[in-house]
C-alpha cells in the first residue's frame, strides 16, 4: 500500500517539483478511519499535503504536523509526516454527508469549512518547533497550502491535490504535487511553469488516464530540462506502540493517574491515527506515579 513520490529539479536549480501517487496510502487511510466519501477526499488531500511537505525536510528525524481548523462539520483535521513522506492522520468526524458542490464534485470545502486557519508545525530537532499559520482561503486544501507557503515562508509555490472515491467508497486514485521556486528563478522559468500548470486539469484525471508520478512530473516540468533528484515510497504508517503510550501516561500528573487506577477496572488507550488499543491494569497505572498523593500514599504503599 505504498505510494510513489518523485522529486525533480530544473537544470538551473531554481525549480523543485515533487509529485506523489498516493493511491495506496490514502486507500489505507480510508480502511482505517472508515471515512465517508467527502471525508476521504478531505483527509486524503491533507495527508498528501503533509507527505509532500515532509519530504522536503532536511534531516531523517524531522517531522511536520499540518492541522486545519476550518469550522466545518468534519471538525479538526490533522496529518503528521516524516522525512520520507510517511504519514498518519485523523479528523474529528470521519462520517458526514453533504450534497455535491456547484461543480458536481465532493464538497471538500463544505466539510472542512472556510472560516479558519491552517497550521504547519515543523519539528526539526531545535529547542522549539517552527510554527506557521495562515487563514484559510478556500478550504479546498491545495489552495490553502499554496497560500501558506507564500505568506508564512515566502516561497512561491503551486500545489495540487486530488482524491477520487469510487461508488463503494474505496479510493480509486489519489495524488498531488508541490512545486516551489527558489528566489533566483528566472522569469522564463516562471512563465513556463504557468503554461505547464494551465495545461493540466487535475492530478486524479491524469492518474485515471494511467500516467505515473514520473509522467506527471515531466508534464509539470516541461521545458525546464528537469532531472530526477530523488524518490521515496511513502506509506500510511503509524508509529504508535505500547512503550510510547506508556510514556504518554507517565506524563500525566499523579492525581490523574491515581484516579484512573482507582476508578477504572482497566485503562484502555486508543490511537487516533490507526485505531490500535493498548490496555493497562490499574496496578500498572498506579506504578507510574512518582510522588505521594495528598494523603501521603506512594504507589508502593
N, C-alpha and C positions, 0 to 999 in steps of 0.2 A: 504493500500500500504506500510505497514511497512516491514522492514527487520527483520532478526533474527541474533543476534550477541551473540556468546558464547565465554567465556574466560575460559581456562583450565590452571591448574598449576600442574607441575610434583610433585611427592611425596616428592622429596628432595628440592623443591622450586627453582630449578635452571633453569627451562624452562617454559616460558609463551607462550601459543598459543591462539590466537583469530581467530575465523572463522566466516565469515559473509555470510549469504544467502541474497544478496542484490537485488533479482529479482524485488520485489515490488518497492523499492526506485529508481532503475535505470529505470524501466518502467515509473515511474512518471517523472523522469528527461527527458526521451525521449519525453513524451507527451508535456511537457512544451516547450522544445527547438526545437522540430521537427527536430531532427538531422538525417543526412544520416547514413547509416549503420556503416561506418568506424568511423564517429564522435561519434556515440552512444557508440561504443566499446572503443574509446579513452577516452572520458569524463567520461564514466561509470567506467572505471578502475581507473581513477584519483579520482573520487568521493568516491569509495570504499576504496581506499588507505587512503584518508583523514579521512573517517569514522573509519577505524581501528586504525589510529594514534590518533584521537581524543578520542577514547575510552580508550586510555592509559594515558590520562591526569589525574592529581591528584585532581583537585577541580571543583565543579559544574559550576563555572563561567569561567573556562578556555576554550580556543578555539585554533584551529590550522588552518592555511591557507597553502595550498600546491599549488604551481604555477610552471608551466613548460613553459619555453620559448625555444622551440626547433628549431625554424626556418622553420618549416613545414607549409604547406598550411592551416592547421587548426588554425594557429596563436597561441596566448597565451591561455593556459588552466588554470583554477583556480577553486579550491574547498575549501570550508570552513566547518569545522566540529566542533561540540561541544563535551562536556564531555560524552554525552550519545551516540555519534556516528551519531546524526542527521547531515545531510549535505545539502549544497546548492552549485551549481556550474554553470559555464558558459565557453564558448570558443568563440573566435573571429568569426570564420567561422563555423556555425553549419551544413552547407551542402557542402560537397566536395565529389567527386567521384574518386576513384583510383582503378587500377587493383588489383586483389588478389596478395598476396606476393608469394614467391617461394614455400611456404608450402601449398598454396591454401587457405589461410586464409585472413581475413581482414587485410589490411596493416596499422596497427596502427602506427608503426614506421615511415612509409612514410607520414602519416598525421601529426604526432607530430613533426617530424624532429629528427635528431640525433646529431646535432651540436648546443648544447645549454646548459641550466642549469635548475636544479631542485632546487626550493627554498622551505624551510619549515620555517614558522614563527609561533611560539607558544606564544600566549598572556596568560600569567599566573598571571596577576594582578600585575606584578612588574613595576618598573618605565619605563623600556624599554622591549619590547618583545624579546624573544630569537629567533635568526635568524640563520639559517644554509643553506648552499648551496653546491651542488656538480655538476660537469659536468655530462651530460647525458652519459650513457654507451651504451644504445640500443634504447631508445625512446619507448620501449615496456611497460614502466612504472613500472612494478613489479621489474624488474632487477634494475631499477634506484632507487627505494625506498630502496631496499636491499643495494645498494652501498652507498646511503645517510647515512643510519644508521651506516654502517661500517666506513665511512670516517669522518662524521661530529659529530656523537655522540658516536663513538667507541663501538657500541653494535652489536655483531654478530647476524645477523637476516636472515630470509628467508621469502620472500613474494611471493605470487601467486595471480593473479587477472585474471578474465575472464568474458567476456560478449558474450553471444550467441544471435545473432539477427536473427529473422525469416525473410522469404522472403517478408512479408508485412511490414517489418521494425520495428515491435514491438519486445520487449525484451522477448526472450524465457526463458532464465535464466541468472543469474549473481551472482558471488560470489568471495570471496577472503579470504586469510588467512595471518596472520603475526605472525611469531614465533620469539621469542627473547631469547637469552641466557644470564644469569647473569654471572658475572666474575668467580664465583666458580663452574660453570657447569663442571662436570667430563667428561673425555674423553669417558667413556662408554655411557653417555647420548648423546654426540655429534655424536658418531658412530651410535647409534640407530636412531637418527633423520635423519641422512644422508640416512640410509637404508629405513626409512619410506618415505622420500621425493622421493627417487628413484622409489618407487612402485606406485606413484600417477602420472597419466597422466596430467589431468587438473581439475580445480575446476568445470568448466562447464560440463565436461564429467561425473563427479560424481553426480552433481545436476540433469543432464539429466537421470541418472540411478535411480533417486528417493532418493538419500541419503540426509539426513538432515545436518544442521550445526553440530549437535551433532555427527552424524555418521562420518563426515569428520574430526572433531577434534579428535575423537578416533583413526582414521587411522593415523593421523599425530603424535599422542602422544602414539602410540602403544609401549608397553614395558616400559613405564615411570611411570606407576601407577598414571596417571593423574586424577584429580578430578575437577569437575565444580567449578569455583571460583565465577563467576557472569555472568549475562546475561542482554541483552537490546533488545529493539525493535525499532531500529532507522528508521527514515523516511527521505525522501527528504523534507526538511522543510525550508522555507524562513521566516525570522523574520522581514521582512520589514514592515513598517507602515507609515501612513501619518505623525505621530509625528517624526519618525526617519528621514523621508525625509525632513521635515521642519528644523530639526536640521542641516542636511547637507547643506541646502540652507543658513541657518543663518551663516554657517562657511565661506561662500563666502565673498569677500571684498565688500564694499559698492558700489563702482563704477560698479562692475559686476551686482549687484542686481538692481541698478538704470537703467542700460542699458537694462536689461531683462524686467523690468517693463515698460519702455518707448517704446520698440521696439516690444514686443510680446503681441498679444491680450489675450493669456493665456499661462501659463508656465506649460508644461507637463513634468513630470519626470517619466521615465520608469525604473523599476527594472530589472537589467541584469539577476538576478537569477531566477525570477518567472514570469516576464512579467507584473506584476501589474503596473498600471498607476495612478499617483497622479497629480491632476490638481490644480493649484493655480492661482488666479486672479492677475493682475498687482498691485492692491491695497494691496493684502496680501503680495506680494513680496516686495513692496515698504516699507511696515510697518516693515519688517525685518531689514532694515537699522538702524544703531545705531549712525552714525556720519554724520555731514553735508557733502554735496558733495562739489566739488571745487567752486561752485557758492554760497556756504553758505546756501544751501537749506537743511533743515532737512526733514525727512519723513512726518512730520506733517505740513510742511509749504506750 
